[in-house]
Amino acid sequence: MYNTKLLTVEDYEKFENLYNDFCSRAKTEYNFELEPLNYDDFLNSVENELIQCIILYDNHEPAGFLVYTTAISEAIELNIIHCSKTGTYLDYARELLNKFLELTKDLRKKKIVCYPMLGEQKSLIGVIVKLGFQFVGIEVLRFKMSGSNSKELFTRARIVEIPPRYQVVNWDNSYFEAAVNVIQESFKESSDALFDPRFKTIVGCRDILHKVVNDVYADFLPEATSVLLYEGKPVGFSFMNITGGSIVNIPLVGILQEHQGKGLSTIMLKHSMDELFENENLKKCITEINTTTETNNLQALRLYKNLGFLEDYSYPQAYLPIS
């Protein structure tokens, strides 16, 4: 009854309506922050092997698809599972996932699979847990530039006075290798390393930071990326980038263990946010600042909420360990 296969040129004409159906529901049902690629750009990404797309046919008509990529990180990133009929979502998703596991069998001997189950994809937990996936809860927090009390909370934030011998400065490329070491030390035992094993090694963290500062993930904001110095040596970092010209994201905040517990992460983040708010060009276009943290990381949640971030929604970050 069902037929699953990799998307090829012969599917393009029939597949377009299904893809456009996904685009119309991406923000409302899957919590996409930005508009998905238009159809031509999507096909171009497939043809250039930046992404892979598995399509499901039901009675010879496209009814669902799954997109994944191996081009950006060391993990196999499962991006979206979309189906046209909600009533058959679980059945379609099961077929697509089985095909995905078949196609990635050899690759999964070396790489984990990560899958942020945004929006309606939460309903697939029962399906993928039977396939061996494990989960980390992720909380999305937003600082809204308008329509909330974020700015008021920011002005009342509790900030300790910076201790002697510490200093916060803006990013400079000369700090790159120090940042690699700080991020690796900060994240190697974190849940992030479960679904992105690059955090476990210096080489992996160097790749992550290379992509952060060279605009691979989003446009890097060196002017709003803070560096914490202790006696002139970098011991902490708060990175910022921007997507779509309006949404600022905090991808990484790390500080060496011996400097934790002093309120210094809050000082770094406030410095970054002050730099954003004082930059007239950025201030005009920014609609929000957002970040994510684990749902059980109470310390991080308190840090962000103290600075005016509000909890928006949570989702399961699924990962499949190396087989």
Contacts in CASP RR format, 6 or more apart in sequence:
PFRMAT RR
TARGET T0000
AUTHOR 0000-0000-0000
METHOD contacts of the structure
MODEL  1
MYNTKLLTVEDYEKFENLYNDFCSRAKTEYNFELEPLNYDDFLNSVENEL
IQCIILYDNHEPAGFLVYTTAISEAIELNIIHCSKTGTYLDYARELLNKF
LELTKDLRKKKIVCYPMLGEQKSLIGVIVKLGFQFVGIEVLRFKMSGSNS
KELFTRARIVEIPPRYQVVNWDNSYFEAAVNVIQESFKESSDALFDPRFK
TIVGCRDILHKVVNDVYADFLPEATSVLLYEGKPVGFSFMNITGGSIVNI
PLVGILQEHQGKGLSTIMLKHSMDELFENENLKKCITEINTTTETNNLQA
LRLYKNLGFLEDYSYPQAYLPIS
1 58 0 8 1.000
1 59 0 8 1.000
2 56 0 8 1.000
2 57 0 8 1.000
2 58 0 8 1.000
2 91 0 8 1.000
2 92 0 8 1.000
2 95 0 8 1.000
3 56 0 8 1.000
3 57 0 8 1.000
4 54 0 8 1.000
4 55 0 8 1.000
4 56 0 8 1.000
4 57 0 8 1.000
4 95 0 8 1.000
4 96 0 8 1.000
4 98 0 8 1.000
4 99 0 8 1.000
5 11 0 8 1.000
5 54 0 8 1.000
5 55 0 8 1.000
5 57 0 8 1.000
5 99 0 8 1.000
6 52 0 8 1.000
6 53 0 8 1.000
6 54 0 8 1.000
6 55 0 8 1.000
6 103 0 8 1.000
7 15 0 8 1.000
7 46 0 8 1.000
7 53 0 8 1.000
7 54 0 8 1.000
7 55 0 8 1.000
7 65 0 8 1.000
11 55 0 8 1.000
11 62 0 8 1.000
12 43 0 8 1.000
14 61 0 8 1.000
14 62 0 8 1.000
15 55 0 8 1.000
15 62 0 8 1.000
15 65 0 8 1.000
16 39 0 8 1.000
17 62 0 8 1.000
18 55 0 8 1.000
18 62 0 8 1.000
18 63 0 8 1.000
18 64 0 8 1.000
18 65 0 8 1.000
18 82 0 8 1.000
18 84 0 8 1.000
19 39 0 8 1.000
19 42 0 8 1.000
19 65 0 8 1.000
20 39 0 8 1.000
21 82 0 8 1.000
21 84 0 8 1.000
22 36 0 8 1.000
22 65 0 8 1.000
22 80 0 8 1.000
22 82 0 8 1.000
23 35 0 8 1.000
23 36 0 8 1.000
23 38 0 8 1.000
25 82 0 8 1.000
26 32 0 8 1.000
26 35 0 8 1.000
26 36 0 8 1.000
27 33 0 8 1.000
27 35 0 8 1.000
29 119 0 8 1.000
29 120 0 8 1.000
30 80 0 8 1.000
30 82 0 8 1.000
30 118 0 8 1.000
30 119 0 8 1.000
30 120 0 8 1.000
30 121 0 8 1.000
31 118 0 8 1.000
31 119 0 8 1.000
31 140 0 8 1.000
31 313 0 8 1.000
31 315 0 8 1.000
32 118 0 8 1.000
33 243 0 8 1.000
33 247 0 8 1.000
33 290 0 8 1.000
34 243 0 8 1.000
34 244 0 8 1.000
34 247 0 8 1.000
36 42 0 8 1.000
37 45 0 8 1.000
42 51 0 8 1.000
42 53 0 8 1.000
45 51 0 8 1.000
46 52 0 8 1.000
46 53 0 8 1.000
49 71 0 8 1.000
50 69 0 8 1.000
50 71 0 8 1.000
51 67 0 8 1.000
51 68 0 8 1.000
51 69 0 8 1.000
51 71 0 8 1.000
51 79 0 8 1.000
52 67 0 8 1.000
52 68 0 8 1.000
52 69 0 8 1.000
52 70 0 8 1.000
52 103 0 8 1.000
53 65 0 8 1.000
53 66 0 8 1.000
53 67 0 8 1.000
54 65 0 8 1.000
54 66 0 8 1.000
54 67 0 8 1.000
54 68 0 8 1.000
54 96 0 8 1.000
54 99 0 8 1.000
54 100 0 8 1.000
54 103 0 8 1.000
55 62 0 8 1.000
55 64 0 8 1.000
55 65 0 8 1.000
56 62 0 8 1.000
56 63 0 8 1.000
56 64 0 8 1.000
56 65 0 8 1.000
56 66 0 8 1.000
56 83 0 8 1.000
56 92 0 8 1.000
56 95 0 8 1.000
56 96 0 8 1.000
56 99 0 8 1.000
57 63 0 8 1.000
58 88 0 8 1.000
58 92 0 8 1.000
62 84 0 8 1.000
63 83 0 8 1.000
63 84 0 8 1.000
63 85 0 8 1.000
63 88 0 8 1.000
63 92 0 8 1.000
64 81 0 8 1.000
64 82 0 8 1.000
64 83 0 8 1.000
64 84 0 8 1.000
64 92 0 8 1.000
64 96 0 8 1.000
65 80 0 8 1.000
65 81 0 8 1.000
65 82 0 8 1.000
65 96 0 8 1.000
66 78 0 8 1.000
66 80 0 8 1.000
66 81 0 8 1.000
66 82 0 8 1.000
66 93 0 8 1.000
66 96 0 8 1.000
66 97 0 8 1.000
66 99 0 8 1.000
66 100 0 8 1.000
67 78 0 8 1.000
67 79 0 8 1.000
67 80 0 8 1.000
68 76 0 8 1.000
68 77 0 8 1.000
68 78 0 8 1.000
68 79 0 8 1.000
68 100 0 8 1.000
68 104 0 8 1.000
69 76 0 8 1.000
69 77 0 8 1.000
69 79 0 8 1.000
70 76 0 8 1.000
70 77 0 8 1.000
70 107 0 8 1.000
70 111 0 8 1.000
72 211 0 8 1.000
72 216 0 8 1.000
72 217 0 8 1.000
73 196 0 8 1.000
73 198 0 8 1.000
73 207 0 8 1.000
73 208 0 8 1.000
74 111 0 8 1.000
74 196 0 8 1.000
74 197 0 8 1.000
74 198 0 8 1.000
74 204 0 8 1.000
74 207 0 8 1.000
75 111 0 8 1.000
75 112 0 8 1.000
75 113 0 8 1.000
75 114 0 8 1.000
75 195 0 8 1.000
75 196 0 8 1.000
75 197 0 8 1.000
75 319 0 8 1.000
76 104 0 8 1.000
76 107 0 8 1.000
76 108 0 8 1.000
76 111 0 8 1.000
76 112 0 8 1.000
76 113 0 8 1.000
76 114 0 8 1.000
77 113 0 8 1.000
77 114 0 8 1.000
77 115 0 8 1.000
78 100 0 8 1.000
78 113 0 8 1.000
78 114 0 8 1.000
78 115 0 8 1.000
80 121 0 8 1.000
81 93 0 8 1.000
81 96 0 8 1.000
81 97 0 8 1.000
81 121 0 8 1.000
81 124 0 8 1.000
83 89 0 8 1.000
83 92 0 8 1.000
83 93 0 8 1.000
85 92 0 8 1.000
86 120 0 8 1.000
89 120 0 8 1.000
89 123 0 8 1.000
89 124 0 8 1.000
90 123 0 8 1.000
90 124 0 8 1.000
90 127 0 8 1.000
93 124 0 8 1.000
93 127 0 8 1.000
94 127 0 8 1.000
97 127 0 8 1.000
97 128 0 8 1.000
97 131 0 8 1.000
101 108 0 8 1.000
101 131 0 8 1.000
104 113 0 8 1.000
105 323 0 8 1.000
108 320 0 8 1.000
108 322 0 8 1.000
108 323 0 8 1.000
109 322 0 8 1.000
109 323 0 8 1.000
110 322 0 8 1.000
111 322 0 8 1.000
112 194 0 8 1.000
112 195 0 8 1.000
112 197 0 8 1.000
112 319 0 8 1.000
112 320 0 8 1.000
112 321 0 8 1.000
112 322 0 8 1.000
113 133 0 8 1.000
113 319 0 8 1.000
113 320 0 8 1.000
114 195 0 8 1.000
114 196 0 8 1.000
114 317 0 8 1.000
114 318 0 8 1.000
114 319 0 8 1.000
115 128 0 8 1.000
115 133 0 8 1.000
115 317 0 8 1.000
115 318 0 8 1.000
115 319 0 8 1.000
115 320 0 8 1.000
116 138 0 8 1.000
116 315 0 8 1.000
116 317 0 8 1.000
116 318 0 8 1.000
117 124 0 8 1.000
117 125 0 8 1.000
117 128 0 8 1.000
117 315 0 8 1.000
117 316 0 8 1.000
117 317 0 8 1.000
117 318 0 8 1.000
118 315 0 8 1.000
119 313 0 8 1.000
119 315 0 8 1.000
121 315 0 8 1.000
122 315 0 8 1.000
122 316 0 8 1.000
125 135 0 8 1.000
125 316 0 8 1.000
125 318 0 8 1.000
128 318 0 8 1.000
129 135 0 8 1.000
131 320 0 8 1.000
132 320 0 8 1.000
133 318 0 8 1.000
133 319 0 8 1.000
133 320 0 8 1.000
134 194 0 8 1.000
134 318 0 8 1.000
134 319 0 8 1.000
134 320 0 8 1.000
134 321 0 8 1.000
135 316 0 8 1.000
135 317 0 8 1.000
135 318 0 8 1.000
135 319 0 8 1.000
136 191 0 8 1.000
136 194 0 8 1.000
136 195 0 8 1.000
136 294 0 8 1.000
136 316 0 8 1.000
136 317 0 8 1.000
136 319 0 8 1.000
137 294 0 8 1.000
137 295 0 8 1.000
137 296 0 8 1.000
137 314 0 8 1.000
137 315 0 8 1.000
137 316 0 8 1.000
137 317 0 8 1.000
138 292 0 8 1.000
138 293 0 8 1.000
138 294 0 8 1.000
138 295 0 8 1.000
138 314 0 8 1.000
138 315 0 8 1.000
138 316 0 8 1.000
138 317 0 8 1.000
139 292 0 8 1.000
139 293 0 8 1.000
139 294 0 8 1.000
139 295 0 8 1.000
139 301 0 8 1.000
139 311 0 8 1.000
139 313 0 8 1.000
139 314 0 8 1.000
140 290 0 8 1.000
140 291 0 8 1.000
140 292 0 8 1.000
140 311 0 8 1.000
140 312 0 8 1.000
140 313 0 8 1.000
140 314 0 8 1.000
140 315 0 8 1.000
141 290 0 8 1.000
141 291 0 8 1.000
141 292 0 8 1.000
141 293 0 8 1.000
141 301 0 8 1.000
141 304 0 8 1.000
141 305 0 8 1.000
141 309 0 8 1.000
141 310 0 8 1.000
141 311 0 8 1.000
141 312 0 8 1.000
142 148 0 8 1.000
142 150 0 8 1.000
142 288 0 8 1.000
142 289 0 8 1.000
142 290 0 8 1.000
142 309 0 8 1.000
142 310 0 8 1.000
142 312 0 8 1.000
143 150 0 8 1.000
143 154 0 8 1.000
143 273 0 8 1.000
143 288 0 8 1.000
143 289 0 8 1.000
143 290 0 8 1.000
143 307 0 8 1.000
143 308 0 8 1.000
143 309 0 8 1.000
143 310 0 8 1.000
144 150 0 8 1.000
144 287 0 8 1.000
144 288 0 8 1.000
144 310 0 8 1.000
145 151 0 8 1.000
145 286 0 8 1.000
145 287 0 8 1.000
145 288 0 8 1.000
146 287 0 8 1.000
148 310 0 8 1.000
149 308 0 8 1.000
150 308 0 8 1.000
150 309 0 8 1.000
150 310 0 8 1.000
151 308 0 8 1.000
153 305 0 8 1.000
153 306 0 8 1.000
153 307 0 8 1.000
153 308 0 8 1.000
154 273 0 8 1.000
154 307 0 8 1.000
154 308 0 8 1.000
157 266 0 8 1.000
157 270 0 8 1.000
157 306 0 8 1.000
157 307 0 8 1.000
157 308 0 8 1.000
158 266 0 8 1.000
158 306 0 8 1.000
159 266 0 8 1.000
159 267 0 8 1.000
159 270 0 8 1.000
160 262 0 8 1.000
160 263 0 8 1.000
160 266 0 8 1.000
160 267 0 8 1.000
162 168 0 8 1.000
162 264 0 8 1.000
162 267 0 8 1.000
163 262 0 8 1.000
163 264 0 8 1.000
165 230 0 8 1.000
165 231 0 8 1.000
166 228 0 8 1.000
166 229 0 8 1.000
166 230 0 8 1.000
166 264 0 8 1.000
167 228 0 8 1.000
167 229 0 8 1.000
167 232 0 8 1.000
168 226 0 8 1.000
168 227 0 8 1.000
168 228 0 8 1.000
168 229 0 8 1.000
168 267 0 8 1.000
168 268 0 8 1.000
168 271 0 8 1.000
169 226 0 8 1.000
169 227 0 8 1.000
169 229 0 8 1.000
170 222 0 8 1.000
170 223 0 8 1.000
170 224 0 8 1.000
170 225 0 8 1.000
170 226 0 8 1.000
170 227 0 8 1.000
170 275 0 8 1.000
171 213 0 8 1.000
171 222 0 8 1.000
171 223 0 8 1.000
171 225 0 8 1.000
171 226 0 8 1.000
171 227 0 8 1.000
171 239 0 8 1.000
172 222 0 8 1.000
172 227 0 8 1.000
173 213 0 8 1.000
175 227 0 8 1.000
175 234 0 8 1.000
175 237 0 8 1.000
176 209 0 8 1.000
176 213 0 8 1.000
178 233 0 8 1.000
178 234 0 8 1.000
179 209 0 8 1.000
179 227 0 8 1.000
179 234 0 8 1.000
179 237 0 8 1.000
180 202 0 8 1.000
180 205 0 8 1.000
180 206 0 8 1.000
180 209 0 8 1.000
181 202 0 8 1.000
181 205 0 8 1.000
182 234 0 8 1.000
182 235 0 8 1.000
182 236 0 8 1.000
182 237 0 8 1.000
182 254 0 8 1.000
182 255 0 8 1.000
182 256 0 8 1.000
183 199 0 8 1.000
183 205 0 8 1.000
183 208 0 8 1.000
183 209 0 8 1.000
183 237 0 8 1.000
183 252 0 8 1.000
183 254 0 8 1.000
184 199 0 8 1.000
184 200 0 8 1.000
184 201 0 8 1.000
184 202 0 8 1.000
184 204 0 8 1.000
184 205 0 8 1.000
185 256 0 8 1.000
185 257 0 8 1.000
186 254 0 8 1.000
186 255 0 8 1.000
186 256 0 8 1.000
187 193 0 8 1.000
187 199 0 8 1.000
187 205 0 8 1.000
187 252 0 8 1.000
187 254 0 8 1.000
188 199 0 8 1.000
188 200 0 8 1.000
190 199 0 8 1.000
191 294 0 8 1.000
192 199 0 8 1.000
193 199 0 8 1.000
193 200 0 8 1.000
194 319 0 8 1.000
195 317 0 8 1.000
195 318 0 8 1.000
195 319 0 8 1.000
196 208 0 8 1.000
198 204 0 8 1.000
198 205 0 8 1.000
198 207 0 8 1.000
198 208 0 8 1.000
199 205 0 8 1.000
199 208 0 8 1.000
208 252 0 8 1.000
209 252 0 8 1.000
210 216 0 8 1.000
211 217 0 8 1.000
212 220 0 8 1.000
212 239 0 8 1.000
212 241 0 8 1.000
212 251 0 8 1.000
212 252 0 8 1.000
213 220 0 8 1.000
213 222 0 8 1.000
214 220 0 8 1.000
215 241 0 8 1.000
217 241 0 8 1.000
217 251 0 8 1.000
218 241 0 8 1.000
218 242 0 8 1.000
218 243 0 8 1.000
218 244 0 8 1.000
218 249 0 8 1.000
218 251 0 8 1.000
219 241 0 8 1.000
219 242 0 8 1.000
219 243 0 8 1.000
219 244 0 8 1.000
219 245 0 8 1.000
220 239 0 8 1.000
220 241 0 8 1.000
221 240 0 8 1.000
221 241 0 8 1.000
221 242 0 8 1.000
221 248 0 8 1.000
221 276 0 8 1.000
221 282 0 8 1.000
223 275 0 8 1.000
223 279 0 8 1.000
224 240 0 8 1.000
224 248 0 8 1.000
224 272 0 8 1.000
224 273 0 8 1.000
224 275 0 8 1.000
224 276 0 8 1.000
224 279 0 8 1.000
224 282 0 8 1.000
225 237 0 8 1.000
225 238 0 8 1.000
225 239 0 8 1.000
225 240 0 8 1.000
225 272 0 8 1.000
226 237 0 8 1.000
226 238 0 8 1.000
226 268 0 8 1.000
226 269 0 8 1.000
226 271 0 8 1.000
226 272 0 8 1.000
226 275 0 8 1.000
227 234 0 8 1.000
227 236 0 8 1.000
227 237 0 8 1.000
228 234 0 8 1.000
228 235 0 8 1.000
228 236 0 8 1.000
228 237 0 8 1.000
228 238 0 8 1.000
228 255 0 8 1.000
228 259 0 8 1.000
228 264 0 8 1.000
228 267 0 8 1.000
228 268 0 8 1.000
229 235 0 8 1.000
230 259 0 8 1.000
235 255 0 8 1.000
235 256 0 8 1.000
235 259 0 8 1.000
236 254 0 8 1.000
236 255 0 8 1.000
236 256 0 8 1.000
236 259 0 8 1.000
236 264 0 8 1.000
236 268 0 8 1.000
237 252 0 8 1.000
237 253 0 8 1.000
237 254 0 8 1.000
237 255 0 8 1.000
237 268 0 8 1.000
238 250 0 8 1.000
238 252 0 8 1.000
238 253 0 8 1.000
238 254 0 8 1.000
238 265 0 8 1.000
238 268 0 8 1.000
238 269 0 8 1.000
238 271 0 8 1.000
238 272 0 8 1.000
239 250 0 8 1.000
239 251 0 8 1.000
239 252 0 8 1.000
239 253 0 8 1.000
240 248 0 8 1.000
240 249 0 8 1.000
240 250 0 8 1.000
240 251 0 8 1.000
240 272 0 8 1.000
240 276 0 8 1.000
240 289 0 8 1.000
241 248 0 8 1.000
241 249 0 8 1.000
241 251 0 8 1.000
242 248 0 8 1.000
242 249 0 8 1.000
242 282 0 8 1.000
242 286 0 8 1.000
243 249 0 8 1.000
245 285 0 8 1.000
246 285 0 8 1.000
246 286 0 8 1.000
246 287 0 8 1.000
246 288 0 8 1.000
247 286 0 8 1.000
247 287 0 8 1.000
247 288 0 8 1.000
247 290 0 8 1.000
248 276 0 8 1.000
248 282 0 8 1.000
248 286 0 8 1.000
248 288 0 8 1.000
248 289 0 8 1.000
248 290 0 8 1.000
249 289 0 8 1.000
249 290 0 8 1.000
249 291 0 8 1.000
250 269 0 8 1.000
250 272 0 8 1.000
250 289 0 8 1.000
250 290 0 8 1.000
250 291 0 8 1.000
251 291 0 8 1.000
253 265 0 8 1.000
253 268 0 8 1.000
253 269 0 8 1.000
254 265 0 8 1.000
255 264 0 8 1.000
255 265 0 8 1.000
255 268 0 8 1.000
265 303 0 8 1.000
266 303 0 8 1.000
266 306 0 8 1.000
266 307 0 8 1.000
269 303 0 8 1.000
269 304 0 8 1.000
269 307 0 8 1.000
270 307 0 8 1.000
273 289 0 8 1.000
273 307 0 8 1.000
276 282 0 8 1.000
276 283 0 8 1.000
276 286 0 8 1.000
276 289 0 8 1.000
277 283 0 8 1.000
289 309 0 8 1.000
290 312 0 8 1.000
291 304 0 8 1.000
291 309 0 8 1.000
293 300 0 8 1.000
293 301 0 8 1.000
293 304 0 8 1.000
294 300 0 8 1.000
295 314 0 8 1.000
301 311 0 8 1.000
305 311 0 8 1.000
END
